[in-house]
């Protein structure tokens, strides 16, 4: 990420701006902290610069009862970081968020907030695309989030591989059209920090080699040959290590895989992602039972997108 720009006087747009940001599923089994998939399940955020000092946030949907409604809100924090990176801050901000991505379920809600905030800040500044190009948006988002996998898919859409080389970087690809994501969302949440705390500091060399081979295969499976997904999504590094925090999710992963459906824990969990075909997508609900809300979702190919204020909600 570029160094913080010197403080200057930015020119802000007077009209409000709206961004649509997708949910994401990270890891996809084998590619821990590197693979991401953007899902057609969206938060919408509207922001405008105001003359009143401070930040106000109106929240509907997920988190409406407990998220902060001031500068501590994650979207607002990301916006302020982005303004700083461009070299200035407005006097005031007003935000309206429509949150549909479940929180604490491993579907990238925090990445959606971070990327949405940065993209909004850039869109509110005249010449923002030049002051904060996409590579710097990704680097800043990864710095705020702590890892680049979810934020890469949120920003770019489609299937992404992300890595850190000083800053977060990513390469985006279009998933094979036969892949149909189905998410199984439990009613209980799981904090990412808790899930990460269950992982060991070291892993056996054989397990690392196992995942390296399958994560390499995952690129071909996701983009060229979905018949390889069962092998490519296998994992020894992080899923079973978190079983104590989400036993039902891991049981569902096992049941789906036994039925021939490639399934993984979505991100830090506890949502389960099934990478189905059109022929198998309808089978998931029967296997998941009543403890999960099962949704067949599309793949988002656009990533975070500025949309008209009157554009229909998806």
N, C-alpha and C positions, 0 to 999 in steps of 0.2 A: 504494500500500500504506500502511496506517495506520502511524503511528509505533510503535516497540516499546513494549508495555505496561509500566507500572511493575512492578517485581518484587513478586510477591505469593505467597500460599500457595494453589496450585491443589489441588483435590480430584481425585485420580486414581481410576479404576476398577480394581478388583482383578483382574477377569477379563481374559484375553487377548482381543485384537481382531484380526480378519482382514480384509484389504482385497484386492480383486481389481482389477487395473489393466490396461487394454488396450494393445496395441501401437498405433502410429499411423504414418500416412504423411503427411508435410508437403509443401507447395509445390504438388503436383498439377500440375506443369508450369509454368503461367503465374503462379500466385499465390505468388511467392517470399516466404518468411517470414511468410505470412499465412493460407494455407489449410491445413486439417488434416482427416484422416479417421481415425476410430477403427476398429480392426480387431478381430475376434473371435479374438484370440490373446493369452493372458493370463499375467502374473506374479501369484503369490499371495504375500502377506507377512503374517505373524502377529507381533504385538508385545505385550509386557506390561511393566508397570512392576514393578521389583524393589527389594528393600531393599539388595541388593549394589551398591556403587558402580561406575559405569562402564557400558560398553556391550559386549554380546556379540552376535555375529551368526553364525548357522548358515546355510550357503549350500548349496543343491543346484541342479543344472542349469548354465545359462550362468554363467560367471565363477567357478565353485566353486574353481578352482585358482589364481586370481590376485587376486580381490577382497579388500580388507581386511575383517577380522572384528571391527572395533572401531568407535570413534566416527568414523573416517575413511570408513566405508562411506557411499555416497551416500544411502541411505535414512535412516541414522542422522543424517547431517548435516542432511537436510531436516527430520527430526523435531525435532532440537534447535533449529533456526531457528523452527519452528512453536511449540514450547513457549515460546521467548523472546518471540515475538509475542503470546502469551497471558499472559505475565507471570511465568512460573516454569519450573523444570525438575525432573523427578523425580530421585531419588537414583541410580537405575539403570534400564537397559532391556535386555531380552532380545528379539532378533529372530530369526525363522526365515523365510528367503526361498526360494521355489521359482521359479527363473528359467527361463522358456520363451522369452521374446522374445530373438532373437539380438542380440548386442552388436556395435556397430560396423558395422551393416549399414543404417542409415537407417530403422529401424523404431521409433524412439522409446524405446529401453530406458532412457536416462537420464531422460527425462520421466516414464516409468512409475515409476522409483525415487523421483524428487522428489515427484510428486503423491501416490504411495502413502505416502511418509513423512509428508507434511503431513496427509493425511486420517487416517492412523493416530493421529498425535499429537492431533488434534482429537477423535477418537473415544475416546481414553483419558482425556480430561478431562471431568469433570462440567460441563455447560453449555458445552462446547467449540463447539457450533454458534453460540452467541451471541457467544462471545469471538473466533471466527475464522470469519465467514460466507464463503460461496462466493466472493464477489468478492475478498475478501482472500486466500483460498487461491490463486486464480488469480494475483493480483498477486505474492504471495510466490514461487510456483512459477516465474513468468516471470523474476523477479529472479535466482533461483538458476540457472535454465537459461540466461538471457541473451537469450531471445526467446520470444514467447508461442505460436507456432503449434502445436507438438507438445503442450505442456502443456495448452492449451485443449481439444484433442480428447481427451486423456487424461482430463481432469476431467469434461467435459460429455458425451462420446460423440458419435456421429453425425458430421456434417459441420460444421466450424466455420470462421469467419473471425475472425482475431485481429489486434489492433493495439495499439500503445503510445501512450498519451496520458498521460504522466507515469508510469503503471503499465500493466501488461499488462491488456487487456480483450478480450472475445470475445463473439460471437453464435453460438449453436448452431442448426442446422437438421437436419431429418430427410432423409437422402438418398433419392433415388427408389428404389423397391423393385426395379426392373429392373437396377440396377447390381450387378455381381458382382465384387468385387476378387479378383485373382489376383496373388500375389507370387512373384517369381523371385529367390531368395536365393543369391548366390554363396558359395563357401567362404571367400573372403578378406574381411577387414574393412577399413574405411577410417575413420580418425579424422575426426570432424567438423571439428576445428581445421585439419587438413590440407586438407580439401575447401574450407573457407571461405577458406583462404589462397590458393587458385587464382583467386579472383574478382577482377576489376579494381576499382579504386577509383571509376572513372567509367564510364558507359555512354552510347552515342549516344542522342540524343533520340528518334530514330525507333524504336530498339529498346525504349526505355521506353514509348513510346506503344503499340507493338505489344503488349506484355505487359499494360498497363493495360486495353486493350480486351478482351483474352482473359480476364483474371482477372475482369472484371466479368461477362462471359458465363458464366464457370465457375459462378457461383451458380445461374443458370437451368439450366445443363446438369446440375448435380449434384442439383437438387431437382425440376425440372419436365420437362426434355426431354433425356434422355441421348444423343439423336442428335446433339447439339451438342458432345459431349465431344471429338471429334477436333480441332475448331477451338479449343475452349476450353482445352485442355491444351497447346497449342503454346507454345513458349518461345524467347526469344532472350537471356535475361539470365544464366543460371547453368548450364545443363546442358552445352552444348558447351564452355564455358569450363573444365569439369572433366574433359574427355575424357582427358587424359594420366593421370589417376588411376584411371580406370575405362573403358578403351576397349571392353571386351566388353559392359559394361552399356549404353553408348551405342549400340553396334552392335545389341543386342537391342531397345532402344527403337525404333530405326529399322526393324528387321525387323518388329516387331509393328505399327507404324503403317502400313508398306507393305501389311500384310495386312488393314488396316482396323480394327485394334484400338487404341483410345486407350491409350497407354503413356507413362510418365514415369519418371524416376529418383525413387525414394522418399527424401524428405528429402535428406540429404547423400550418399546412396548407400552402397554400390554396388548395393543391391537395386533391382529394377525392379518397378514397380506397373503392372498392366494393369487398366483399368476396363472389364470385359467385360459382356456380356449372358449369359443362361443358354445361348444358342445358341453363343456364341464362347468361353466359358471353357475348354472342353476342347481348344481349338486351341493354347493357349499352350505347353503342354509340348512339343509337336512342334516349335514354332518355337524355343523356348529351348534345346533339346538337353540334353546331359548336364553342362554346366558350371554349371547352376543347379538348385537344389532348388525345384520349382514346387509351390505350395500354393494351393488355392482356399479363401479365408477369407471369413467373413461380415463384415458391418458391425456393430460394437458400437454400440448405441443408449443404453447406460446410463452409460458412463464409469466412473470409479473408484467402486467400490461396496463398502460394508461387507457382508460375507456371513457366515453362520453358520460356525463352525469345522468342522462336519461336512458342509458343502455339498460336493457332488460337484465334482471338478476338471473344468474344461472345456478 
